[in-house]
Amino acid sequence: MNIVEVEHLKVWDTNTGKVIIHNSSFEVKQGSCMAIVGESGSGKSVTCRAIMRLNKPWIRQSGTMLFQGEDLNQLSEPEMRRKRGKHLCMILQNGMSAFDPSCVIGVHIRETLQQHFGWNTRVIEQKIIHAMESVMLRHPREILNQYPHQLSGGMLQRIMIALALVLEPDLIIADEPTTALDTISQYEVVEQLIQLRERMGCSMMFISHDLGVVQKIADDVMVMKDGEIVERGSMHSVLTEPKHAYTQYLVSTRLELSNHFKALMQGES
Amino acid sequence: MLKVEGIEKSYNQGGLFSKNKQQVLKQVTFECQQGECLGIIGESGSGKSTLGRLILGIERPDCGTISLDGKDVQDRRVRMGNISAVFQNYTSSINPFLTVEAAIMEPMQAQQKLRKDQGNSEKVDLLLSQVGLDPSYRSKYPHELSGGEAQRVCIARAISTAPKLIVFDEAISSLDVSVQIQVLQLLKELKEIYKLSYVFITHDIQAAAYICDRVIIFREGQVVEIVPTKQLKDVQSDYAKRLLKHLITF
């Protein structure tokens, strides 16, 4: 059973006539985590935003995108708005620009939850504080009264995950959630994402250029280059026996970095 | 060569008349030798970028001294041509109105106001080839470059005045992993050619271990530990151990 089936997705820029994604077809299985890897400019973020239908208005898309049997491309904008957040949830790279900078975090969260569930303020606060505690955020009540610029990138990332926990979406799209973070918060965010999947059993699409993180979280991997899918398969087979030259290149460069480090850590004492 | 002694720095917090001060650096002392690559590893918000700005002389410490070959870096004549920097944000660190050629020549021209020598334009070709770009890049503008290319131009600009020390402030963090490794290899080569010293500020321990001779583990404005890279696995402090344990390797 597939939760997402994308067929012949084509994305192009109407201003320049440039085709960003040529013809990609893939599916995400119910309850699994699929990672999209590739260098910057390979079209991995555009693919995900195409599923959310959040690309800029001059970027057009065609093809079918079945989400739980429904074609997202055919939905009207109000129907799509109801899908976003509640069924399809996105975790963005930059926490600073993902939240409204002019109001405190609590306002943003209240707005989102009221829109989708119509709960009152007290219920919302209770639910979100519970969720924030479960992603290891200390003093959640104070955080709700702070502005995004007062919080660190890792904390904002975890607030987004907490919000996803309350919304209980069917599919989570995480667009480079760990790239902008330092080592310790990266580790914690990845742990939280793994737990989020275990707790809710939701499907996930995970975009990253760091194969180390991908290896920790993903079941399936899709490698993209210049808007085309060059290789697809289970995580283990793609990362240990890459077939395409580009995948081999990605794996070898990553290995060079960590082999040196591993040699240091195991080497002469 | 570079000597940092007991520096402290604090910033005003809150409004214009607020007396609250946030201390960013507390009694930081270390040295960097000629030809050495020194890594500074820390979490975001630990004050490592502030330390970088102080070494570059862009800001003044509240107390303590930073000296290069015994001379204080607050004097711009000491810094001129001797200290360069490469920053994280490659898109904003090249003037968008300048071509690659003009951007690389800028520091050389600034230096030549002091001493007159010519032959810049051949030097640009040489610098571009040293960072692995061909001469056709001379007439390009920053927005036409990819992240890795732009960062290479920044490196070419940094080495153009043949400095003694280059400060890299998260210079490779926003690049793809495959490009990171190319840039790191390039930096290693350049270090041999120019006998440079590097101060390499990063949160990525693996990258630091790849290039650095010694690393400083930095936390909340203080030096936790200074350790040679070869003995990285024998770190003593709890924080450094935790840092290594939480690393996601491939």
Interface residues (C-beta under 8 A of the other chain):
Chain A: E39 S40 G41 S152 G153 G154 L181 D182 T183 I184 S185 Q186 Y187 E188 V190 H209 D210 L211 G212 V213 Q215 K216 Y249 L250 T253 R254 L255 E256 L257 S258 H260 F261 K262 L264 M265 Q266 G267 E268 S269
Chain B: G42 E43 S44 G45 S146 G147 D176 V177 S178 V179 Q180 I181 Q182 L184 H203 D204 I205 Q206 A207 A209 Y210 T229 K230 L232 K233 D234 R242 L243 L244 H246 L247 I248 T249 F250
